[in-house]
């Protein structure tokens, strides 16, 4: 493989002239209607390497515009909700946007779309990539499941190339979406840094050192394993000052009260959490709990890393692989309350261990997993996909 471009294979080296990989930097049009934290991190990192036009809904992104790098050409669109008949007019605007911008790559940052399925066939002259964050809908994820399954599958199948967030997910995605494995690529989920940046911007600090605080943050659905965290808490005996903060939208945590050992240990914030409060929650946490029963990757992990927080996680999806590789926390078997409780007790008892894990977590967040590093990998992937597209067109 000596002398190959980083994303080139023996097969593509024989078919595609090397000059194709050294062509001008590809221009990317990014499309997404959700996933705000991921989108900000990915677009900012990518814009360090390629021209980026980002088209997103005004209603969700207008208040977040300040977090985008000036290099991102942000287009706030009146993007209709899924059930609105105005989607047909909106799609005409998207087609016109592509015509005017003439991107080299169209990248849908999620396959959780419905109406975009109608316009992908019109973009045959431009390579279309779709990022699939979750190969299958997670149990209890009522937000994603509001879309018909065929819509998310069709978007992935219509895109010639897919991106997933880990090697273990490639085979699953290839099988589900009927893709050759070489058309399914891996790009890491970049570190989500904007909350840590907000802390620095406003001089926020940890507010209390009295309790040992375990944070469970994010959407509260069955697959997040909140019942496992509660069953583990009930087994904990050696953390006298234990405080468990559960914060986010979704199912009501108190509905699982019977799993708790001591309800007085819990601080439950069952609601939307504003950015400043999110920042304070991570500052105050001693560790972050990821007790998922099922997962692909976790955005919460990538917020925790930006704060240098260690994690305790179950070995599902890419979580275990990532955490073990970079040595940033403890990994336990899924649905094993005893192992989860033991991990909590071990980290609570050893501040030096927590500090080492936290330091490695921060080094990973600011190093290999930094948005600009992920953006550089995306640029190389874009170059390869554009080169293959141009080669196919030349042979047609």
C-alpha positions in Angstrom: 0.0 0.0 0.0 3.0 2.3 -0.1 2.4 5.6 -1.9 -1.4 5.3 -1.7 -3.6 8.3 -0.9 -4.9 7.9 2.7 -8.3 6.9 1.3 -7.1 5.1 -1.8 -7.3 1.3 -2.3 -5.3 -0.8 -4.7 -8.4 -0.9 -6.9 -8.9 2.8 -7.0 -5.2 3.5 -7.5 -5.4 1.4 -10.7 -8.5 3.2 -12.0 -8.1 6.9 -10.9 -5.2 9.1 -11.9 -3.3 10.5 -8.9 -3.9 14.0 -10.2 -7.6 13.6 -9.4 -6.7 13.5 -5.7 -4.6 16.6 -6.1 -7.4 18.7 -7.7 -8.6 21.9 -6.1 -10.2 21.7 -2.7 -13.8 20.3 -3.0 -16.6 22.6 -2.0 -19.2 21.0 0.3 -22.9 21.7 0.8 -24.1 20.4 4.2 -27.8 19.8 4.8 -29.3 18.9 8.1 -32.5 19.7 10.0 -31.5 18.6 13.6 -28.4 17.5 15.6 -27.4 21.0 16.4 -24.3 20.2 18.6 -22.9 17.7 16.2 -23.5 20.0 13.2 -21.7 22.9 14.8 -18.7 20.8 15.7 -18.5 19.1 12.3 -19.1 22.2 10.2 -16.6 24.2 12.1 -13.9 21.5 11.8 -14.6 20.9 8.1 -14.4 24.6 7.3 -10.8 24.7 8.3 -10.1 22.6 5.3 -12.8 23.1 2.6 -15.3 25.7 1.6 -18.5 24.9 3.5 -22.1 26.0 2.8 -24.4 24.9 5.6 -28.1 24.9 5.0 -30.2 24.5 8.2 -33.6 25.5 9.7 -33.8 29.0 10.9 -36.1 28.1 13.8 -33.4 25.8 15.4 -30.2 27.5 14.4 -30.8 31.3 14.4 -29.9 31.5 18.1 -26.9 29.3 17.6 -25.3 31.3 14.8 -22.7 32.8 17.1 -21.1 29.4 17.6 -20.3 28.9 13.9 -16.8 29.7 12.7 -16.9 32.7 10.3 -15.5 30.3 7.6 -18.9 28.5 7.6 -21.2 30.0 5.0 -24.4 29.6 7.1 -27.7 29.7 5.3 -30.7 29.9 7.7 -33.7 28.6 5.7 -37.4 28.5 6.4 -37.2 24.7 6.5 -40.8 23.3 7.0 -41.6 20.6 9.5 -42.1 17.1 8.1 -45.9 17.3 7.9 -46.1 20.7 6.2 -47.3 20.8 2.5 -44.9 23.8 2.0 -42.1 21.2 1.7 -42.6 21.0 -2.0 -41.8 24.7 -2.5 -38.9 24.3 -0.1 -37.4 21.5 -2.1 -37.5 23.8 -5.2 -35.4 26.3 -3.2 -32.9 23.6 -2.3 -32.6 22.5 -6.0 -32.0 26.2 -6.8 -29.4 26.5 -4.0 -27.5 23.5 -5.5 -27.7 25.0 -9.0 -26.3 28.4 -7.8 -23.6 27.0 -5.4 -22.4 24.2 -7.6 -20.9 22.1 -4.7 -18.5 19.2 -5.4 -20.1 17.2 -2.6 -23.6 17.3 -1.1 -23.5 15.9 2.4 -26.6 15.1 4.4 -25.5 15.1 8.0 -28.4 12.8 9.0 -30.6 10.3 7.3 -33.6 11.4 9.5 -35.2 13.1 6.5 -38.4 12.7 4.6 -38.7 15.2 1.8 -35.1 15.2 0.8 -35.7 11.8 -0.6 -37.5 13.5 -3.5 -34.6 15.6 -4.6 -31.7 13.3 -4.3 -32.4 11.8 -7.8 -32.1 15.3 -9.2 -28.5 15.6 -7.9 -27.1 12.6 -9.8 -24.4 15.0 -11.2 -23.0 15.6 -7.7 -21.8 13.0 -5.2 -24.3 12.7 -2.3 -23.1 11.4 1.0 -25.3 10.7 4.0 -24.1 10.3 7.6 -26.0 7.6 9.5 -25.7 8.2 13.2 -27.8 5.3 14.3 -28.1 2.2 12.0 -31.3 1.2 13.7 -33.8 3.3 15.7 -33.1 2.8 19.4 -35.8 1.4 21.7 -38.0 4.2 23.1 -36.6 6.9 20.8 -40.0 8.5 20.1 -38.5 11.5 18.3 -36.8 9.6 15.6 -39.6 7.0 15.3 -42.1 9.7 14.3 -40.5 9.4 10.8 -41.6 6.3 8.8 -38.8 3.8 8.6 -38.8 3.7 4.8 -37.8 7.5 4.8 -34.6 7.1 6.8 -33.7 3.9 4.8 -34.4 5.4 1.5 -32.2 8.4 2.1 -29.3 6.1 3.0 -29.9 3.8 0.0 -30.1 6.7 -2.5 -26.8 8.1 -1.4 -23.9 6.4 -3.1 -21.7 6.7 0.0 -22.5 6.5 3.7 -20.6 7.6 6.8 -20.9 6.0 10.2 -19.0 6.7 13.4 -17.1 3.5 13.9 -15.7 0.5 12.3 -18.1 -1.9 14.1 -21.0 0.0 12.5 -19.8 -0.4 8.9 -20.9 -4.0 8.4 -24.3 -3.3 10.0 -24.9 -0.3 7.8 -23.8 -2.1 4.7 -26.2 -4.9 5.4 -29.2 -2.8 6.3 -28.9 -0.3 3.5 -27.7 -2.8 0.9 -24.4 -1.1 0.2 -21.0 -2.5 -0.8 -18.8 -2.3 2.3 -16.4 0.0 0.4 -19.2 2.5 0.1 -19.6 2.8 3.9 -16.9 5.0 5.5 -16.0 5.8 9.0 -15.5 9.3 10.4 -15.3 10.0 14.2 -17.9 12.0 15.9 -16.0 15.2 16.7 -15.6 16.7 20.1 -18.5 19.1 21.1 -16.6 22.1 22.4 -19.1 24.9 22.5 -20.2 24.3 26.1 -16.6 24.3 27.3 -16.1 27.4 25.3 -19.1 29.0 26.9 -17.6 28.2 30.3 -14.4 30.0 29.3 -16.3 32.9 27.8 -18.2 33.6 31.0 -15.7 32.5 33.5 -17.9 29.7 34.9 -16.4 27.4 37.5 -17.4 24.4 39.6 -19.9 25.5 42.2 -19.5 22.8 44.9 -17.0 20.2 46.0 -19.1 18.7 48.7 -20.8 15.8 46.9 -19.5 13.2 44.5 -21.6 14.0 41.5 -22.5 11.6 38.7 -24.2 13.2 35.7 -26.6 11.5 33.4 -27.4 14.0 30.6 -29.4 14.1 27.4 -32.6 12.6 26.0 -34.2 10.2 28.5 -35.3 7.1 26.6 -35.3 3.4 27.3 -32.1 2.7 25.4 -30.2 5.2 27.5 -30.3 2.7 30.4 -31.4 5.0 33.2 -32.9 2.0 35.0 -29.4 0.5 35.1 -28.0 3.6 36.6 -30.7 3.5 39.3 -30.2 -0.2 40.0 -26.4 0.5 40.3 -27.0 3.4 42.7 -29.1 1.0 44.9 -26.1 -1.2 45.2 -23.6 1.5 46.1 -22.5 1.4 49.7 -19.1 3.2 49.8 -20.0 6.7 48.4 -21.6 8.4 51.4 -21.9 11.8 49.6 -23.2 10.4 46.3 -25.3 12.7 44.2 -26.8 11.6 40.9 -28.0 14.4 38.5 -30.4 13.3 35.8 -31.1 16.2 33.3 -32.9 16.2 30.0 -36.1 15.8 28.0 -37.9 12.5 27.4 -39.4 9.9 29.7 -40.0 10.9 33.3 -37.2 9.4 35.5 -39.5 9.3 38.6 -41.6 6.6 36.8 -38.7 4.3 37.6 -38.5 5.3 41.2 -38.8 1.7 42.4 -35.3 1.0 41.0 -33.7 3.7 43.2 -32.0 2.8 46.4 -32.2 6.3 48.0 -34.3 8.8 46.2 -32.7 11.6 48.3 -29.5 11.0 46.3 -31.2 12.2 43.1 -31.4 15.7 41.5 -33.8 15.2 38.6 -34.3 18.0 36.1 -36.8 16.6 33.6 -37.0 19.4 31.1 -35.1 21.2 28.3 -31.7 22.3 29.7 -30.5 25.8 28.6 -26.9 26.0 27.4 -25.6 27.8 30.4 -27.1 25.2 32.7 -25.7 22.4 30.5 -22.3 23.9 31.0 -22.7 24.2 34.8 -23.8 20.5 35.0 -20.6 19.3 33.3 -18.4 21.6 35.4 -20.0 20.2 38.6 -19.8 16.6 37.6 -17.1 14.3 38.9 -17.9 11.7 36.2 -20.4 11.2 33.5 -22.6 8.1 33.3 -23.4 6.4 30.0 -25.4 3.3 31.1 -26.9 2.6 27.6 -28.6 -0.7 26.8 -28.0 0.1 23.1 -26.0 2.8 21.3 -24.0 3.6 18.2 -22.0 6.5 19.5 -22.8 9.2 22.1 -22.8 13.0 21.8 -22.7 13.2 25.6 -19.3 11.5 25.6 -18.0 14.2 23.3 -19.2 16.9 25.6 -17.7 15.2 28.6 -14.4 14.9 26.9 -14.3 18.7 26.2 -14.6 19.2 30.0 -12.0 16.6 30.8 -14.5 14.3 32.6 -14.0 10.6 33.0 -17.0 8.3 32.1 -18.5 5.0 33.2 -20.1 3.4 30.2 -21.6 0.1 29.1 -19.9 -1.8 26.3 -22.4 -1.1 23.5 -21.9 0.3 20.0 -18.7 2.2 19.6 -18.6 3.3 23.2 -16.5 0.6 24.7 -14.0 0.6 21.8 -13.5 4.4 22.0 -13.2 4.5 25.8 -10.8 1.6 26.0 -8.7 2.9 23.1 -8.1 6.3 24.6 -8.3 5.1 28.2 -10.8 7.8 29.3 -13.1 5.9 31.6 -14.4 2.5 32.8 -16.3 0.1 30.6 -18.7 -2.5 32.0 -21.0 -5.1 30.5 -24.5 -3.9 29.5 -27.3 -4.4 32.0 -24.8 -5.3 34.8 -25.8 -3.2 37.8 -23.2 -4.7 40.0 -20.3 -3.9 37.6 -21.6 -0.4 37.1 -21.9 0.2 40.9 -18.3 -1.2 41.4 -17.0 1.2 38.7 -18.6 4.1 40.4 -17.2 3.1 43.7 -13.7 2.6 42.3 -13.6 6.0 40.7 -15.1 7.8 43.7 -12.4 6.3 45.9 -9.5 7.3 43.7 -9.2 10.9 42.8 -5.8 10.3 41.1 -7.3 7.8 38.8 -10.1 10.2 38.0 -7.6 12.9 37.2 -5.6 10.7 34.9 -8.7 9.6 33.0 -9.9 13.2 32.8 -6.5 14.4 31.5 -6.5 11.7 28.8 -10.1 12.6 27.9 -9.2 16.2 27.4 -6.1 15.3 25.4 -8.2 13.2 23.1 -10.8 16.0 22.8 -8.2 18.6 21.9 -6.0 16.3 19.9 -7.1 13.3 17.7 -10.8 14.0 18.1 -10.7 17.8 17.7 -13.2 19.1 15.1 -10.4 20.3 12.9 -8.8 16.8 12.9 -12.1 15.2 12.0 -12.5 17.9 9.3 -9.2 17.0 7.8 -10.3 13.3 7.5 -13.5 14.4 5.9 -11.6 16.5 3.4 -9.6 13.4 2.3 -12.8 11.4 2.0 -14.4 14.1 -0.1 -11.4 14.1 -2.4 -11.6 10.4 -2.9 -15.4 10.4 -3.5 -15.1 13.3 -5.9 -12.3 11.7 -7.8 -14.2 8.4 -8.2 -17.3 10.3 -9.3 -15.3 12.2 -12.0 -13.7 9.0 -13.1 -17.1 7.3 -13.5 -18.4 10.2 -15.5 -15.3 10.2 -17.8 -15.8 6.5 -18.5 -19.6 6.9 -19.1 
